[in-house]
Amino acid sequence: MRAYIADLKRRCAVEENPYFKALEDGTFTREDFIETQVQFLFAVVFFSRPMAVLAGRLPRPEQRLSLLENVRDEHGDGNLSLSHERTFLTLLARLGVTPDEVDRRALWPEVRAFNTALGGLCMADDGYTGLAALGIVEDLFAGISARLGRGIVARGWLAPGELVHYAAHEVLDVSHAEGFYKVIDGPYAAHPRHAYQVTQGLELGAYVFLRMYEDLYRARARRWHRDVRGPHSLADGWHLEGA
């Protein structure tokens, strides 16, 4: 399975994704980049919910443990000021986007598609497929966090010491991915049907995650605000205090 993952990551060619290429070569404008990062907040806020759903569907506690640890970490180990939602809001604030401005943004279909794909997978598909998809997303995000952090600093948009969220996930998500992979290592090796379910999840997770970035880049100039304030929909997370 690890050889399959290594080959999949090579095939993903993250460095060729237009989102990261544009950030690296300086053609991604600050305004467009920040607009897409506001959208990524909605994926950050949503991500723990498919994990929680899948944990409830898995029959064995040893299968659920890595998911539950991940869900707890997403919520700051019980300290919500350290939750991934709050650290990303801090990052956006340092980039010049206030919570009030975030509240005015409408959810883009590119992010809704990613959230819906993970939600549907973890609610209604095979457990090993869901674990594999979540694992590869975490795995890819570790490297992506490093790329985004380097790009933000290289463009002069933030100093290294201001780079919350991405600096942590560059390291944290390696262990998160490994937690998922350890659960599916054995089933992958034990039976062709389980191996098929795992490879389906790996391929799907990598596809929807990187496709979201590519599509966000294509839609980067969109400026879409909403008239309704406060709580909006389950899909974009009810992310603000008091919502």
Secondary structure, DSSP 8 states (H G I E B T S, - for coil): -HHHHHHHHHHH-GGGSHHHHHHHHT-S-HHHHHHHHHHHHHHHHHTHHHHHHHHHH-SSHHHHHHHHHHHHHHTGGG-GGGSHHHHHHHHHHHTT--HHHHHHB---HHHHHHHHHHHHHHHHS-HHHHHHHHHHHHHHHHHHHHHHHHHHHHTTSS-GGG-TTHHHHHHHHHHHHHHHHHHHHHHHHH-HHHHHHHHHHHHHHHHHHHHHHHHHHHTTT---B-S--S---GGGT--STT-
